[in-house]
Amino acid sequence: MGQILKPTSVLKARPIDRILQILGDSIDRKNGAKAHLARELGISPQAVQKICASGRIPASRCRQISDLVDGLVSVHEMRPDVFGDPVSDLAGLDFGNAAEQHQQGN
């Protein structure tokens, strides 16, 4: 069975580590998670190992990976340099009149 991570350690983990943990929990093995990720992405296990070693997920793979883990790791978490920080993206929005805008069909 996969290692159970404490909530604080999950939040501090690199996105690729969290992805492997999520996949590993579903198949009960971390190494199996890497092979599963490689198969799902259509890439070699060596390419997955390179991602793991660098910690940098190719932007072109982020949406596919996020879908694979049912959105538990967002594209923003994987590559904030490409997809932006979801918190700062929301900072400029005015939610005060969102309901009114929705009712007006805007």
Rosetta blueprint (number, residue, H / E / L):
1 M L
2 G L
3 Q L
4 I L
5 L L
6 K L
7 P H
8 T H
9 S H
10 V H
11 L H
12 K H
13 A L
14 R L
15 P H
16 I H
17 D H
18 R H
19 I H
20 L H
21 Q H
22 I H
23 L H
24 G H
25 D H
26 S H
27 I H
28 D L
29 R L
30 K H
31 N H
32 G H
33 A H
34 K H
35 A H
36 H H
37 L H
38 A H
39 R H
40 E H
41 L H
42 G L
43 I L
44 S L
45 P H
46 Q H
47 A H
48 V H
49 Q H
50 K H
51 I H
52 C H
53 A H
54 S H
55 G L
56 R L
57 I L
58 P L
59 A H
60 S H
61 R H
62 C H
63 R H
64 Q H
65 I H
66 S H
67 D H
68 L H
69 V L
70 D L
71 G L
72 L L
73 V L
74 S L
75 V H
76 H H
77 E H
78 M H
79 R L
80 P H
81 D H
82 V H
83 F H
84 G L
85 D L
86 P H
87 V H
88 S H
89 D H
90 L H
91 A H
92 G L
93 L L
94 D L
95 F L
96 G L
97 N L
98 A H
99 A H
100 E H
101 Q H
102 H H
103 Q H
104 Q H
105 G L
106 N L
